[in-house]
Amino acid sequence: MKKTVFLLAIFFALQSCSRDELPVENPKTEMSQKDPLTEKQINERINQSIKTEGSFKWSKESDHFLWSSIFRGNRMASIGFGSSKDDFDRSKSPNHNDMEKEILAIIKKYEGKDEREFVLVKDQYLNQMDVVIEKEETVTAIRQMKTIRYLEPADYHYFEIEARYNATAKSSGSSSSGCGFSSAILSASDYTSTTPGARVPWAFAKHNIPDAWSYSTGAGVTIGLIDTGVSPEQTLLGNNFNTGASSGRSISKYGVYNSDGSGDQCGHGTKMASVMAAPRNNSGLPVGVAYNANLVAYRAAANVVLETSSEQNGVKTAFTELGNNTNVKIISMSMGHIFSVGKIEDGVKYAYARGKLIFCAGGTSTSFTTFVGVIFPASMSETQAVTGVKEGTSNQKCDVCHSGSQIDFTFQMERASGNTVPVLSYYNGQADYVGGSSVATAATAGIAALVWAKNPSWSRDQVLNKMRQSATYYPNVNSSYGYGNINVLKAVQ
């Protein structure tokens, strides 16, 4: 979130099946209604909850509201089960098979269908599955079970719907997806040159990153990136990943979204990979923070807004696979949603339980989503939430960045000129700029790699504590900006 400009009008441009509008219903008679609520009514309730309560949770809504949302979301539902709220890991859940069978039996009873007709996917690592639900009675019966951790719509397109009905959302611009394939001629004032011929983004100096390179370059540490993939055309993130002063490392690319490969079809993931780990090249192009770190990049979504079933499943899969990858120490994701998604929450917890240090973007917004605080999953306690601030500050957010009590760190990424951080372009031999909490998050993940490479025997908590101790507000926490900007030289000394 990002760009990136987090959120919205892309969904106005997306083609989708139009659904017939139902008459406006009286909320007071909601429980006695037989017809589902309209998409507009559902979105209005979500917005009201976020504005008045600070968050929206499916678990707090009525059976009818939840069923209506499942119905409007292609009848797809996501179920998380377990003997307790923390029983999400199949490998640590001895009764997971019995619990799953019991749930499937309930669905079969109320839907009147064979399991093959309603089961979409059963997660191999998590106590989670996606199913098709047609009837409100099924929703009611499932929610009454003691082994249900959550029941949510699996494919409710909040942003697409909002763009259809909200005038502000319609006008917020197609760049709100965080995607873009542009290139730019970098201003000479926005970088300095370093050997053997790379350009160091201005923001790096603000955090003493070039000085820190005398102590650590990220060698030996592997970062996992969950985003929109990496450009197949950018050789510095491909065959020339080991070039210039970067050597002896690897980049791996995986596609877990829609089975169409690992290649970036958005542009966002390429820029995040660049700011984290682009090589200290001899091509006159921007270098990354941890230019000797290994990178494992996942294409998990089409863009930065995680609202479709395919995207949410892709992100969940990326988190679990990175969690199982013993080489990976750090995970960075500059994507999210304005409310929690159970299956992604499970994936984050799965990776966290395996010792991963996880950084997520606090949120980047257009005018429509200014009422949203720190987005999900940056809002989770298992993640480190990062936002962008203006040059020379630690408590003045960038023009489109989110802030709030759940922010842990900040990164300077916006100049008085409006210019942001130089990165590699989608296209080979070219550069571009990127801003928002997205670049702040990816850069901070790179900083963590520098700290961990300097102290390879440290645990996640030791690395995190060192980052905190080297930041602006330590030992205190700012109410909206966490520990603030990290002095990276101090963090690696």
N, C-alpha and C positions, 0 to 999 in steps of 0.2 A: 502496500500500500503505500500509495507507494509511488510511484514514478517519480511521479508515477502517478499519477493522480488517482488516488484510490477512489474509485467506485462510480459508477453508475451509468452514464448514458450509453455505454456500449450496449447495455441491455435493451435500450430503445431500438438500437439498430439490429439486434439479433432477431432472426426470424423464428417464430414459434407458433404453435397451433393456438388459435384464438378460442377461448372458452366462452360459452354463453353466460351472460350475466343473469343472476337470479335477483328477485326483488330484494330491496333492502329489508333486513329483518330487525325486529326489536330485540336488543340484547337481553331484556328482561325475560324473554320467553325462549332463550337460547336452548335450554335443556329439553324443551318439549318439541323442538323443530325436527322435521324429518329430512329436510333438504340441507345440503352443506352450506356453510357461510360462503360468501363471495370472496374472491381474491382481494378485492379492495378492503372488505371488512377485516380480513385476516391481517393485512399489512397495517391497517390503521391501529389495530390492537398491539401489534409488535412495536410500532413507533411510539405509541402512548406509553408502553411499559418502559422502553429505553429512556424516554424523556422524563418520566415521573419517578421511576425506580432505579434508573441507572443501568438496567440490564433486562434482558428478556430470556425466560426459561420455559421451554415446552412443558416441563414437569408441573408448573404452577397453573396451567390452563385446564379448562374442562375437557371432558371426553369428547364433547361435540366439537369444540374448537380444534382439538388435535386431529380428530377424524376428518374434519373439513379440510385441514391443511394437508393431510395425507392424500385425500381425494383430489385436491387441486394440484398435488405434486405427483401426478401420474400414478397415484395409488400405491406408491412405494414407501415402505416404512423401514426404519433402522431400529433394531432391538439390541440392547446391551443387557446381558444377564449375569448373575453371579450370586453367591451366598451373602455378599456384603457389597458396599459401594466401591471397595477397593479390589474386588475379585474380578479383575479384567483379563488376567493372563491365563490362557488355557493350560500352559505347562505347570502352573502353580495352583490349578483349580481341579482337585480330584473328582468333583461331582459334575463337571461341565457337560458331560454327555447326557447324564440324567436330566439336568436342568434344561438342556436344549430339546430333548425329546418331549418333555412335559409341555414346553411352550408350543412346539410344533403340533402336539396333540390338541391343544386348545384352539389353535388357528384352524386346524382341520375340522374340528367340531363346529365352530361358528361360521366358517366360510363354506363348509360343505364341499371341499375340494381335496384332492390328493396332494400330498406334499410336493410332488414334482410340478404342480401347477402354481404354487405360490412361493416357493423358495427361490430366491435370486442368487444369493451367495452366502456361504458360511466362512467366516474368517478362520484361517488355520492357526493363527497365533493368539487371537483375542476372543473373549466371550462376547461375540457380536455377530449378527447376521442381518441380511436385508431380505425382506419379504414383500409380497403384494397383499394388501388388505383392502377389501371392498366394503365391509360392513362396520358400522359404528359399534355394534354389539361385540365385535372382535376386539376393538380397541379397549372397551370397558373391561372385558374379561382378562385381557393381558395385563392391564394396569393394576388389577386386583391381585396378581400373583406376587408372592414375596420374593421371588428370585429375579424380578425385573429391576434393573438399574435405571434404564431409560427406554422410552418409546418415543421416536421422533419421525417426522417426515424425512424421507431419504432423498427427495428430489423436488423440494419446494423452491421455486425460483423467485425469491423475494425481490431481488434487484431488477429483474426483467419486468416483474409486475409493477414495481414502483415506477419504473420509467414509463409504463403505459398510462398510469393514472396521475402521477405527480408532475406538475408543470415545471418545477425547479429541476427535478431529475431529468426531464426530457432535454433541458437546455444546458446540462452540465458538461457536455462535450464528449466526443468519442474517445479521447485520450484517457478517460477514467478507468479503463481496464488495466492501465500500466503498460500497455504494449506500445511499441514504436520501433521503427527500423531506420530512423534518421541517422545521419552522420553530421559532424560539425567541425569547423576549423577552430581549434582551441586558441583562446586568447593567451598571449604570451605571459600575461600577468597571472594566469591561473595554474601555472606549473613552473617547476624548476627542472633543470636537466641533471641527470646522473649517469655514471658509467653503467654499461658500455654505450648507452645511447637512448636510455629510457627517459620518460617524463614523469616527474613526481607530482601528483595532484596537490594543489595548495592546501587542502584540508589536512593532508598528512602532517605537514609542518606544524599545524595548529595543535596537534596531539603528540608532537615530538617523535613521530614514527621514523623518519630518516635517521635520527640519532640512535634510536633503539635498534636499528639494523646492525649496528656494531656489536650487539650482544646476541641477537636472534633474528633469523629470517624465516622461521616457521618450519625448518627442515625436520623431517621425521614425524610431523603431525599430519593427520588426515582430517579434512573438513568435509562434512556432508552438506550439500546444498539441495534444498527442496524448492523447486521453482518451475519455470516454464521450459527448462532445458537449456542447452548451450548451442549456439549457432554452429552449424556444420561448415560455414564459410570462413569463420574466424580461426586462422591457423595457430595463432598464439594461444588459443584454448583448444588446440588439437595437436597436429603433428609437431608444432613448434612450441609446445608447452615447456619443454626443456630447451631454452635458448638463452643466449646472453649469460647473465650471472645466475640463472636458474637452471639447476641440473639435478639429476639423480632422483627425480620424483615422478609421479604418475597422475594422470587424469582418467577417470572412468565415467561413462555416461550410460544412464539407464532410462528407459521409457516405461512408465506405469500408468499412463493416461491414454485411454482409447486405443491402445495397441497399435499406435502409429509412429513408434520410434522415439528416440531420445532428442532429436533435433528441435531446437527452439523455433516455434512458429509464432512467437510474440515479440521477442526482443528483450524482455525483462530479465529473464534468467541469465542471458549472456552478460548483461551489465553487472549483475550481482556476482557472477563468477569472476569477472574482471577485477572489481574493486577488492575482492578477497584475495585472489591468487594469480593474477596476470603476471607473466614472467618479467623479470628485470631485463628487458629486451634491448636489442641493438637496432631497433626499427623506428625510433623516435616516437613511440607510443606509450600510453599510460601504463604504469606498473601497479601491481596489487599490493596490499598491506603485507600479506604473508607470501612473498614471491617464491619461496622454496617449499611451501606446504603441498601436500597431496590433495587432490580434490575428487570427490565422488558426487557427481551431479545427477539429480533425478528430474526428469520431466514428469510432473505430477498433475499439471493443470493447464488449461488453455490460456488463462490470464490470472491476475492476482486475486480475483474475487471467487471464493470457494463455495459456490452455491449449488452446482449440479452434482448429481449422484456420482458421475464419472470422476469429477474433480475431488470430491470428498473421499471417495475410495482410493484414488491415486495418492492423495496426501497421507491417508492412513497407512497404505502399503509402504510408502517411502519411509515413514517413521519407523515402522516395524522392521523393515529390512536394514535400515541404518542402525537400528537398535541391536540387531543381530550381527552386525559387522564389527568384529572386535578391533579392527584397525581404526575405526572412526572414533574420534574423541569429541568432536564439536559438530553441532547441527545448526544450520541457519535457514530460516524461512521468512521471506518478506512478502507473505500472502496471508489472507485470513478472511474473517467474516465479522459482522457486527454483533452476532450472538453465537453462543457456543454450539458446537456440533459434537455429539456424543462419541461417534466413531473416531474422529480426529483427536478428541480428548484422550480416548483410550490409547491411540497410537503414541501420543506425546508421553503419556505416563509409562508406556511400555519402554520407550527409548530412555526416558529419565531413570527408570529402575535399573537400567544397564549402564549407568554411569555417564551418560552423555550430557554435555553442557550445551543447552539449547537456547538459541537467541531467536526472538520473533519480533516483527515490526509492530510498533505501537499504533500505527495507522496513519494513512495519508488520505486527505479528503477533498472533495469538492464542496461547493456551498450547501448542497443538500444534506450531507452527513456531518455537518458541524455539531450536531447534537450528540454525536457518538463520542464516548470516551476512548479508553484504550481498547482496541479490538481483540478478538479471539484469534489464535490462542495465546497472544502476548499477555492476556489477562490472567492466565493460569499461573499458579505458584511454582510450577515445574519449569517455567520458561523465564528467561531474562528479557524483559521488554525494553526496546530501544527506540528512541525518537530522534529526529533531527532538530538542531538549533542553528541560529544564525552565527556567523563568524564573530569570534571574540566574546561570545556569551555561553552560558550554560543554563540559562533560564528564560530564553526567548525563543520559542519554537519557530520553526520555519513557517512560511505563510500557509502551507497546506498540511502541516504535521499535527498529530494529536498529542496530548499530554494528559497527565493524571497521576493519581497516587500509585498506580501499578507500574509506572515507568521505573526502570532500574538504572539505565545509563543513557547518556546523550552523546551525539557526535556532531561536530560543526560541519555543515554541508551546504549552507546558503550564504552567499556574499551580498554585500550592499548593492552590487551591480545586478543581482538576481541570478548570477551564474552559480551552478552547482558543482558537482564533482566530475572531473574528467575520467573517462573510462574507455575501454575498447568498444568500438562499434560492432554491430552485427556483421558488418562487411569487413573483409580482410584488408589490412593496411589503413584502416580509418578509425577515427576516434569520435566520441560523443560526450554529452553531459548527462548525469542522472542525479535526481534529488529525492526528497521525501524521507520518510522513516525507513524506506527500503534500503537505500544506500547506507544509511546510518547503521542499520542492523548488520548488513554484510560486512561493513568495515570493522565493526566491533567483534564479529566472529573472527575476522582476520587478526585482530589484536589479541584475542584469546589464544590463537594459534602461536603467536610470538611468545606469549607468556609460558604456554605449556611446553614449547620447544626448548625454552631456556631451562625448564624444570621438568624433565620428562618423567620423573618418578612421582610427581605430585598427583593428588586426586583432583577431581572436579572442584570440590569445595575449596581446596587450597588455591587453585588457579583463580577461582571466583573471588576469594577473599583478597588476593593480591591485586586484582583489578579494582576492587572497591577501595582498598587502601590507597591506591594511586589516583583516585578520582577527586573531583572538586570539593564535594561536601563531606567526605568521610571525616569523622565517624558518624556524622548525622546523615539524614536523608531528606532531601528537598521534597515538599509535599506534592509537586507535580513533575519533577525531573530526576528523581532518584538520587544516585550518587554523582550525577553530572558527567562532565567530560573526563576521560581517562588520560593521564599523563603517561604515555606508553614507555618513555625512557625510564621513568621511575618504576614502572611495572616490571621491567625486565632486568633491572640492576640488582 
